[in-house]
Amino acid sequence: MKRRKFLAILSILVALILALVAIVPASAGTPVHTKSVWSDDYTENICGVPMDVHHEGKLEYIIYCNKDGECRGDSYHFNDYFTYTYEGRSFTVHYATGELYSWPGGEQSICRISGAKWIGTLPGHGVVWGEATRDVWWELCPYEGCERVTLHWSGMVFYNPEPICDYMLNGE
């Protein structure tokens, strides 16, 4: 008796799964996924003096297409570190965001960005120089120039170079 009940439930589950597979069409092609990694050293004028900069970055780029091969959106995932060095002191900022663009048609797109940009921790001061956001905007880019309308913004922006310059130049 238990075996019949088990087989009946199992056959119902298999029938449901097969029905879902038959009803739901394939809606997307395989995304095109590209990854890149780099490292760079250069000098940049920060706080009025030339500072050595070491940059390590990672980027993942994904483009999404439907089953007919029409591209409907793309995404970028950044993970970068910038280390500034001057007279034996160093300061590192992190840039880690995800950007997802959907293309509803024509030259318009809807962009969703979330993450932390240019955030670092300064000894004796705490978190400095950056923003942590969740943004959504609509964009229309016909040929040259773009019109952008913010649909949602939340987060914190705290660009304040004074503590960084005090630390890097004076050690304070």
HELIX and SHEET records of a PDB file:
HELIX    1   1 LYS A    2  ILE A   23  1                                  22    
HELIX    2   2 PRO A  161  ASN A  170  1                                  10    
SHEET    1   A 6 VAL A  32  ILE A  46  0                                        
SHEET    2   A 6 VAL A  49  CYS A  65 -1                                        
SHEET    3   A 6 CYS A  71  TYR A  86 -1                                        
SHEET    4   A 6 ARG A  89  GLY A 105 -1                                        
SHEET    5   A 6 GLN A 108  LEU A 122 -1                                        
SHEET    6   A 6 GLY A 126  VAL A 128 -1                                        
SHEET    1   B 7 VAL A  32  ILE A  46  0                                        
SHEET    2   B 7 VAL A  49  CYS A  65 -1                                        
SHEET    3   B 7 CYS A  71  TYR A  86 -1                                        
SHEET    4   B 7 ARG A  89  GLY A 105 -1                                        
SHEET    5   B 7 GLN A 108  LEU A 122 -1                                        
SHEET    6   B 7 GLU A 131  LEU A 140 -1                                        
SHEET    7   B 7 GLU A 147  VAL A 157 -1                                        
END                                                                             
